[in-house]
């Protein structure tokens, strides 16, 4: 059951970042000096997923171009002796085999996943949302793939959230974890009222799915917002037998939110030797000045 393919839905308009996303896909907005989508594809590569399908829409071909060769740019960098940058640019084309398919209508995450059916075939596959950036030091995706290999079931990533925030997420009903830390997920509730939430464990943007999910999505009617929701299809699977939840205990940034995007930028900049010390000093001075 080894998983080797990943699907990344990337068809959205990025309205929360207008006007920046009027002409630039939100997935290419940089966190420091790397587009957001590159962090996601890099996560796939680290987990051994060398076949990545982007589900895009009109006007987003620049995302594919980012992972392609750029011969004129490479020649210019080579001529100027900028070997480090040349290596960085060339390595992008070797990060993974990146393909793309278009989602003609934006009818929800479940509909986006359905667009991958022909490419995925009868294999299990991972789905990674481009807005969710997981700490590169965390092995969340690897643990999810291992859980799927061991059980054959759909696997979702879970994260503990504050009670006040449960109405922003799909919330899981879970049982006791097994010896490997796998949580049985018996149900999912989309954006419940905090008083009605079955737990404080939210589903975040990582899934490992059997190919049978496509048939379930085909039978899934439009749900919240008039869209085909992946959560509804997963709830159908969970009704037959529990699916598997793997909990993230580390850092996750919601780069689809302005504050989350800024937090991710600061976090990744502070990790770098060339930026971290200077940025840390600047932030200390800035906070002291603003709060004085």
KOLMI-211272 format. One line per 8 residues: number of its first residue (from 1); their letters; for each residue x, y, z of N, C-alpha, C. Coordinates in steps of 0.001 Angstrom, whole numbers, padded with zeros to 6 digits. Example, Ala and Ser with C-alpha at 12.3 -4.5 7.8 and 13.67 -1.06 7.14 Angstrom:
residues 2
1) AS) 013190:-005690:007800:012300:-004500:007800:013200:-003300:007800  012850:-002250:007080:013670:-001060:007140:012900:000030:007870
***
This chain:
residues 292
1) XXXXXXXX) 000810:-001216:000000:000000:000000:000000:000843:001267:000000  002116:001156:-000338:002991:002319:-000265:002420:003493:-001048  002326:004641:-000415:001781:005852:-001029:002914:006583:-001742  002687:006933:-002997:003737:007616:-003747:003236:008873:-004458  001916:009120:-004414:001365:010274:-005105:000729:011243:-004115  000834:012520:-004433:000222:013566:-003609:-000614:014475:-004493  -001692:014978:-003931:-002580:015915:-004616:-002626:017205:-003796  -002398:018328:-004458:-002417:019623:-003783:-003467:020516:-004454
9) XXXXXXXX) -004626:020714:-003825:-005622:021632:-004385:-005083:023067:-004376  -005139:023711:-005538:-004575:025063:-005651:-005369:025885:-006658  -006693:025796:-006579:-007535:026479:-007568:-008188:027749:-007035  -008011:028048:-005753:-008716:029165:-005142:-008278:030527:-005653  -009125:031510:-005422:-008844:032875:-005877:-007901:033635:-004947  -007771:033193:-003716:-006916:033921:-002772:-007478:035271:-002408  -008797:035354:-002233:-009433:036652:-002016:-008984:037325:-000722  -008566:036540:000260:-008146:037154:001524:-006848:037947:001377
17) XXXXXXXX) -006156:037762:000249:-004896:038477:000047:-004962:039465:-001109  -006167:039789:-001562:-006293:040844:-002558:-005843:042175:-001977  -005225:043041:-002766:-005022:042954:-004213:-003765:042186:-004637  -002965:041693:-003682:-001721:041016:-004055:-001965:039828:-004968  -003113:039154:-004798:-003395:037948:-005563:-004242:038209:-006813  -004394:039462:-007194:-005148:039773:-008406:-004479:039169:-009633  -003151:039228:-009685:-002415:038700:-010837:-001420:037609:-010460  -001188:037416:-009162:-000223:036416:-008689:-000966:035346:-007893
25) XXXXXXXX) -000836:034069:-008249:-001495:033023:-007461:-001067:033093:-005998  -002025:032921:-005086:-001696:033022:-003662:-000650:031991:-003266  -000600:030859:-003994:000368:029807:-003666:001800:030235:-003941  001980:031320:-004704:003325:031808:-005004:003731:032982:-004127  002868:033405:-003218:003280:034454:-002287:004433:033910:-001440  005509:034677:-001305:006702:034121:-000654:006663:034193:000869  007076:033124:001489:007397:033110:002912:008911:033207:002972  009382:034372:003316:010781:034809:003174:011094:034838:001674
33) XXXXXXXX) 011799:033832:001132:012139:033866:-000286:011725:032599:-001026  010807:031846:-000438:010298:030629:-001085:008778:030724:-001173  008212:030443:-002333:006745:030460:-002433:006118:029462:-001464  004939:029785:-000986:004245:028915:-000038:004138:027487:-000557  003792:027334:-001832:003586:026004:-002405:004858:025173:-002374  006008:025820:-002404:007267:025073:-002394:007474:024340:-001075  007038:024939:000022:007142:024261:001314:006301:022984:001311  005158:023020:000632:004268:021868:000596:004857:020760:-000276
41) XXXXXXXX) 005364:021114:-001449:005970:020121:-002332:007221:019535:-001687  007975:020363:-000985:009162:019875:-000286:008772:018857:000796  007653:019112:001481:007158:018158:002479:006820:016821:001823  006201:016877:000655:005901:015646:-000086:007189:014881:-000397  008187:015600:-000892:009439:014951:-001278:010121:014306:-000077  010106:014980:001065:010732:014411:002268:010046:013123:002697  008740:013020:002427:007980:011834:002810:008022:010745:001744  008779:010971:000685:008914:009971:-000361:007852:010018:-001434
49) XXXXXXXX) 007063:011091:-001479:006035:011245:-002506:006634:012038:-003665  007036:011329:-004706:007753:011983:-005802:006854:012336:-006975  005552:012089:-006853:004591:012378:-007915:003526:013309:-007328  003530:014567:-007762:002665:015592:-007180:001747:016158:-008248  000454:016124:-007967:-000543:016687:-008878:-001117:017959:-008280  -000990:019060:-009010:-001593:020327:-008620:-002972:020429:-009261  -003982:020704:-008455:-005327:020945:-008995:-005494:022459:-009052  -005396:023019:-010251:-005338:024466:-010415:-006563:024976:-011165
57) XXXXXXXX) -006491:026217:-011573:-007568:026846:-012347:-006931:027814:-013332  -007762:028441:-014152:-007262:029368:-015170:-006420:030473:-014532  -005320:030803:-015196:-004464:031884:-014724:-003429:031467:-013703  -003286:030157:-013466:-002355:029699:-012427:-001206:028855:-012979  -000926:028988:-014263:000156:028199:-014851:001520:028574:-014279  001621:029749:-013660:002895:030155:-013065:003321:029211:-011946  002363:028533:-011316:002719:027568:-010263:003498:026408:-010875  003011:025897:-012018:003746:024835:-012707:005118:025330:-013156
65) XXXXXXXX) 005165:026552:-013665:006433:027107:-014149:007479:027149:-013036  007035:027367:-011821:007991:027467:-010709:008788:026180:-010541  008167:025041:-010857:008839:023755:-010673:009424:023209:-011981  009477:024049:-013006:010026:023662:-014300:011419:024266:-014459  012144:023820:-015473:013436:024425:-015788:013216:025826:-016354  014158:026716:-016063:014129:028079:-016598:015500:028324:-017224  015669:027904:-018473:016995:027837:-019098:017645:029212:-019245  016864:030235:-019604:017456:031567:-019753:017950:032090:-018416
73) XXXXXXXX) 017143:031901:-017371:017554:032336:-016031:018789:031571:-015593  018819:030275:-015842:019975:029473:-015453:021234:029948:-016173  021089:030251:-017465:022242:030732:-018231:022751:032065:-017688  021826:032948:-017320:022208:034252:-016785:022927:034099:-015435  022425:033231:-014591:023059:033010:-013287:024436:032383:-013448  024543:031443:-014399:025836:030790:-014636:026858:031789:-015160  026411:032659:-016064:027322:033649:-016637:027831:034625:-015585  027011:034901:-014574:027401:035829:-013519:028089:035139:-012350
81) XXXXXXXX) 028281:033834:-012465:028980:033107:-011407:028174:032956:-010128  026845:033047:-010222:025986:032913:-009035:025591:031445:-008854  026604:030665:-008465:026436:029214:-008448:025422:028745:-007412  025374:029402:-006255:024425:028987:-005216:022987:029169:-005697  022722:030320:-006299:021372:030563:-006821:021058:029631:-007976  022036:029363:-008813:021852:028449:-009939:021453:027064:-009437  022146:026594:-008416:021835:025291:-007847:020424:025270:-007261  020056:026360:-006583:018728:026449:-005988:017639:026368:-007054
89) XXXXXXXX) 017824:027091:-008144:016837:027115:-009222:016747:025757:-009909  017887:025130:-010159:017877:023833:-010834:017281:022744:-009953  017524:022815:-008656:017024:021781:-007745:015499:021723:-007718  014843:022853:-008000:013384:022873:-007984:012789:021882:-008988  013439:021760:-010146:012929:020861:-011177:013106:019396:-010787  013994:019124:-009828:014252:017749:-009397:013571:017409:-008082  012843:018372:-007521:012220:018157:-006214:011182:017051:-006280  010370:017050:-007327:009346:016030:-007538:008868:016141:-008976
97) XXXXXXXX) 008161:015111:-009432:007511:015180:-010747:006178:015882:-010538  006097:017107:-011013:004927:017942:-010766:004049:017986:-012008  002776:017652:-011827:001789:017665:-012899:000671:018634:-012493  -000239:018883:-013419:-001356:019777:-013090:-002599:019355:-013852  -003727:019574:-013222:-005034:019397:-013842:-005901:020561:-013377  -006837:020975:-014214:-007656:022129:-013854:-008998:021727:-013257  -009399:022485:-012271:-010737:022363:-011698:-011582:023452:-012349  -012406:023055:-013319:-013154:024037:-014109:-014078:024898:-013279
105) XXXXXXXX) -014730:024291:-012282:-015579:025029:-011357:-015088:024757:-009946  -015116:025775:-009115:-014694:025598:-007728:-015907:025178:-006899  -016061:023867:-006780:-017236:023308:-006101:-016833:022578:-004828  -015776:023047:-004178:-015409:022489:-002894:-014188:021591:-002943  -013667:021281:-001744:-012464:020461:-001640:-012707:019052:-002174  -013880:018486:-001879:-014188:017158:-002391:-014180:017124:-003911  -014717:018157:-004525:-014726:018259:-005983:-013310:018398:-006518  -012476:019162:-005820:-011072:019310:-006237:-010361:017963:-006208
113) XXXXXXXX) -010585:017189:-005155:-009958:015875:-005051:-010436:014959:-006172  -011698:015064:-006549:-012241:014245:-007642:-011506:014495:-008962  -010971:015690:-009145:-010261:015990:-010387:-008976:015173:-010522  -008533:014571:-009419:-007292:013781:-009432:-007537:012318:-009772  -008786:011945:-009982:-009123:010522:-010120:-008340:009843:-011239  -008301:010444:-012395:-007627:009826:-013538:-006132:009680:-013271  -005537:010691:-012672:-004092:010656:-012422:-003738:009649:-011339  -004535:009592:-010291:-004233:008713:-009161:-004526:007257:-009491
121) XXXXXXXX) -005626:007005:-010213:-005998:005635:-010533:-006462:004882:-009297  -005997:003650:-009147:-006453:002817:-008032:-005450:002772:-006887  -004602:003791:-006801:-003606:003864:-005730:-004113:004723:-004579  -003582:004456:-003387:-003792:005386:-002277:-002947:006625:-002524  -003335:007730:-001914:-002648:008992:-002195:-002797:009938:-001016  -001958:010950:-000988:-002027:011984:000045:-002645:013246:-000539  -003341:013992:000301:-003844:015321:-000057:-003254:016310:000930  -002638:017350:000419:-002048:018384:001259:-002616:019735:000841
129) XXXXXXXX) -003188:020448:001780:-003695:021782:001480:-002549:022779:001526  -002485:023610:000502:-001365:024530:000373:-001331:025639:001399  -002447:025844:002124:-002482:026897:003138:-001887:026443:004465  -001800:025137:004678:-001312:024593:005944:000175:024264:005830  000990:024966:006591:002427:024704:006583:002813:024089:007911  003345:022872:007831:003748:022123:009015:005248:022279:009212  005663:022351:010452:007077:022457:010791:007868:021406:010016  008902:021815:009261:009683:020856:008477:010369:019784:009332
137) XXXXXXXX) 010539:020048:010619:011164:019055:011496:010162:018011:011987  008878:018192:011685:007847:017250:012129:007659:016167:011070  007458:014944:011513:007268:013827:010585:005794:013453:010443  004910:014436:010521:003474:014180:010481:003074:013357:009264  003467:013782:008071:003040:013086:006861:003580:011660:006828  004817:011476:007259:005384:010128:007307:004592:009237:008258  004181:009786:009404:003401:009002:010365:002025:008661:009809  001460:009578:009061:000158:009327:008446:000250:008216:007392
145) XXXXXXXX) 001281:008259:006578:001468:007219:005563:001680:005866:006226  002464:005832:007295:002691:004577:008017:001391:004038:008592  000537:004927:009104:-000754:004504:009658:-001646:003929:008560  -001620:004550:007386:-002420:004025:006276:-001882:002672:005813  -000560:002550:005717:000028:001276:005309:-000354:000163:006278  -000433:000516:007568:-000722:-000495:008589:-002192:-000883:008631  -003092:000037:008280:-004525:-000205:008467:-005319:-000270:007167  -004814:000364:006105:-005563:000451:004855:-006689:001464:004884
153) XXXXXXXX) -006812:002203:005977:-007929:003140:006136:-007514:004576:005799  -008513:005404:005607:-008252:006827:005438:-007643:007387:006720  -006716:008315:006567:-006026:008918:007704:-006158:010431:007608  -006500:011067:008723:-006587:012528:008770:-005634:013055:009826  -005148:014263:009611:-004309:014928:010602:-005192:015719:011554  -004907:015610:012836:-005686:016297:013864:-004786:017226:014665  -005369:018312:015137:-004650:019277:015945:-005577:019799:017030  -005082:019880:018240:-005887:020410:019343:-006037:021918:019174
161) XXXXXXXX) -007270:022399:019303:-007542:023829:019160:-008286:024330:020389  -008249:025632:020590:-008988:026232:021688:-010485:026044:021478  -011215:025924:022570:-012655:025709:022481:-013340:026802:021665  -012858:028017:021813:-013481:029141:021101:-013289:029070:019590  -012361:028213:019140:-012043:028150:017711:-012613:026924:017011  -013346:026058:017732:-013799:024825:017099:-014785:025085:015960  -015478:026233:015995:-016434:026522:014928:-015762:026964:013623  -014430:026932:013595:-013692:027268:012375:-013205:026027:011639
169) XXXXXXXX) -013431:024843:012228:-012823:023616:011702:-013837:022481:011621  -013438:021415:010922:-014109:020136:011076:-013570:019486:012329  -014447:019043:013217:-014039:018498:014514:-014336:016998:014546  -013382:016243:015086:-013471:014785:015066:-014020:014232:016374  -014837:013176:016249:-015198:012328:017390:-014174:011201:017429  -013500:011044:018544:-012407:010070:018601:-012549:009151:019812  -011940:007973:019678:-011836:007046:020793:-010436:007091:021381  -010102:006093:022173:-008794:006035:022810:-007722:005642:021791
177) XXXXXXXX) -006529:006229:021897:-005457:005885:020949:-004957:004460:021166  -004446:003845:020093:-003841:002527:020237:-002384:002678:020669  -001656:001575:020715:-000281:001605:021212:000647:002431:020327  000251:002665:019082:001067:003465:018164:000597:004911:018080  -000329:005299:018968:-000806:006673:018984:-001857:006986:017945  -002354:005953:017255:-003392:006177:016250:-004754:006305:016928  -005490:007368:016564:-006793:007632:017157:-007904:007147:016234  -008839:006336:016727:-009989:005961:015902:-010956:007136:015785
185) XXXXXXXX) -011230:007558:014567:-012150:008669:014312:-013477:008076:013857  -014504:008262:014660:-015811:007659:014380:-016795:008628:013736  -016447:009905:013692:-017344:010877:013083:-016673:012230:012943  -017201:013052:012058:-016679:014399:011822:-017848:015367:011761  -017690:016517:012411:-018717:017555:012402:-018079:018828:011866  -018674:019379:010814:-018096:020569:010191:-018503:021824:010954  -017524:022543:011495:-017704:023840:012145:-018851:023856:013156  -018764:023016:014180:-019856:022953:015152:-019844:024139:016102
193) XXXXXXXX) -020982:024392:016718:-021032:025324:017838:-020170:024749:018951  -019371:025568:019632:-018502:025036:020690:-019233:024172:021711  -020492:024498:022008:-021243:023709:022987:-021580:022316:022466  -021569:022139:021139:-021950:020859:020550:-020762:020082:019997  -019569:020625:020121:-018389:019974:019537:-018081:018667:020258  -017805:017576:019509:-017523:016288:020145:-016146:016203:020771  -015245:017127:020430:-013893:017144:020997:-013265:018493:020675  -012010:018634:021023:-011274:019839:020641:-010203:019503:019601
201) XXXXXXXX) -010376:018378:018899:-009425:017945:017876:-009960:018305:016495  -009249:019206:015836:-009663:019702:014524:-008907:018986:013421  -009594:018759:012319:-008954:018208:011126:-008228:019344:010411  -006942:019140:010154:-006162:020133:009413:-005791:019567:008050  -005096:020344:007244:-004983:020054:005829:-004017:018979:005394  -004099:017811:005997:-003324:016652:005563:-004206:015412:005625  -004231:014665:004532:-005049:013456:004451:-004260:012395:003689  -004433:011137:004070:-003958:010016:003263:-005180:009144:003008
209) XXXXXXXX) -005495:008934:001723:-006790:008374:001355:-006647:007155:000450  -007518:006176:000632:-007579:005068:-000326:-008286:005533:-001597  -008014:004867:-002699:-008625:005285:-003962:-010147:005157:-003932  -010683:004334:-003014:-012127:004201:-002891:-012833:005485:-002520  -012091:006488:-002071:-012711:007762:-001718:-013370:008404:-002936  -012879:008092:-004145:-013462:008702:-005344:-014907:008250:-005544  -015168:006961:-005333:-016550:006478:-005460:-017450:007127:-004414  -016921:007304:-003212:-017710:007941:-002151:-017999:009391:-002518
217) XXXXXXXX) -017008:010089:-003035:-017218:011484:-003441:-018234:011588:-004572  -018209:010612:-005477:-019193:010604:-006565:-020619:010554:-006026  -020793:009855:-004892:-022131:009701:-004319:-022468:010803:-003317  -021500:011645:-003026:-021692:012686:-002011:-022341:013915:-002635  -023477:014283:-002145:-024156:015470:-002653:-023491:016741:-002147  -023973:017839:-002634:-023426:019122:-002195:-023837:019381:-000752  -022865:019821:000024:-023118:020085:001431:-023009:021557:001742  -022243:021892:002791:-022097:023281:003225:-021617:024157:002071
225) XXXXXXXX) -022273:025322:001931:-021893:026264:000887:-022240:025816:-000507  -023074:024754:-000623:-023429:024243:-001938:-022280:023552:-002632  -021300:023061:-001865:-020101:022448:-002418:-019993:020983:-002001  -019190:020231:-002747:-018915:018834:-002412:-017784:018829:-001388  -018100:018436:-000177:-017155:018548:000929:-016433:017213:001154  -015118:017271:001224:-014337:016076:001542:-014705:015554:002924  -015013:016454:003849:-015404:016045:005196:-016625:015135:005172  -017594:015430:004304:-018797:014601:004217:-018452:013188:003744
233) XXXXXXXX) -017553:013086:002775:-017147:011772:002278:-016390:010998:003354  -015554:011682:004120:-014817:011022:005199:-015775:010556:006296  -016814:011340:006547:-017797:010929:007546:-018518:009663:007106  -018761:009535:005797:-019365:008314:005266:-018454:007116:005518  -017154:007288:005274:-016203:006206:005540:-016180:005857:007025  -016192:006896:007867:-016118:006668:009314:-017342:005956:009850  -018485:006100:009147:-019705:005434:009594:-019609:003926:009403  -018825:003475:008415:-018646:002042:008172:-017645:001438:009152
241) XXXXXXXX) -016523:002088:009324:-015520:001701:010314:-014670:002934:010600  -014139:003035:011820:-013386:004242:012149:-012238:004491:011179  -012082:005746:010781:-010871:006120:010069:-009817:006451:011117  -008638:006838:010693:-007515:006987:011609:-007138:008463:011743  -006909:008899:012965:-006434:010245:013219:-005016:010219:013757  -004164:011059:013204:-002795:011225:013696:-002672:012665:014172  -002286:012831:015424:-002282:014166:016008:-000951:014874:015794  -001055:016122:015370:000113:016997:015263:000300:017705:016588
249) XXXXXXXX) 001468:017544:017161:001773:018218:018415:002703:019407:018216  003251:019537:017011:004210:020597:016751:003558:021853:016191  004338:022598:015422:003911:023899:014913:003259:023749:013550  002144:024442:013367:001457:024503:012086:001017:025946:011862  001246:026445:010659:000841:027808:010320:-000261:027768:009268  -001294:028556:009462:-002348:028720:008467:-001967:029883:007568  -001282:029562:006477:-000796:030609:005584:-001891:031200:004721  -003111:030669:004818:-004232:031266:004104:-004861:032415:004859
257) XXXXXXXX) -004378:032655:006073:-004847:033740:006925:-003728:034775:007018  -004064:036052:007010:-003017:037079:006985:-002096:036984:008194  -002679:036819:009387:-001826:036710:010566:-000989:035429:010503  -001604:034317:010089:-000873:033067:009981:000270:033163:008981  000041:033879:007896:001083:034072:006890:002250:034872:007468  001924:035941:008209:002974:036735:008842:003733:035920:009885  002998:035119:010667:003640:034288:011693:004580:033285:011052  004160:032686:009933:005016:031731:009227:006277:032416:008705
265) XXXXXXXX) 006117:033614:008161:007269:034353:007632:008280:034639:008737  007785:035100:009875:008684:035403:010995:009354:034129:011500  008569:033056:011641:009103:031793:012137:010236:031285:011249  009988:031217:009936:011002:030675:009030:012197:031608:008878  011984:032900:008987:013112:033833:008933:013994:033697:010172  013377:033512:011343:014151:033370:012579:014990:032102:012586  014611:031099:011801:015366:029845:011747:016674:029981:010962  016776:031021:010163:017900:031139:009233:019068:031884:009850
273) XXXXXXXX) 020257:031359:009614:021469:031983:010147:021707:033364:009544  021282:033557:008266:021553:034833:007613:020542:035912:007980  019417:035528:008576:018373:036489:008904:017961:036468:010371  018033:035309:011001:017475:035127:012330:017993:036091:013388  019312:036180:013602:019816:037067:014666:019435:038524:014457  019558:038995:013228:019223:040393:012945:017737:040647:013129  016900:039700:012660:015457:039862:012802:015042:039810:014269  015651:038917:015038:015324:038818:016463:015617:040142:017173
281) XXXXXXXX) 016774:040741:016880:017116:042038:017486:016119:043110:017062  015773:043100:015774:014826:044095:015265:013460:043945:015935  012994:042713:016088:011683:042492:016702:011674:042926:018162  012754:042622:018871:012822:043067:020280:012751:044585:020365  013509:045277:019506:013515:046737:019522:012145:047292:019106  011562:046647:018091:010281:047125:017586:009170:046966:018616  009143:045807:019282:008123:045565:020298:008299:046537:021460  009534:046746:021881:009797:047672:022996:009332:049069:022634
289) XXXX) 009548:049464:021358:009148:050802:020923:007640:050930:020825  007000:049928:020245:005553:049999:020049:004771:049944:021358  005322:049203:022328:004602:049021:023598:005010:050022:024669  005952:050879:024339:006408:051843:025358:005454:053033:025462
***
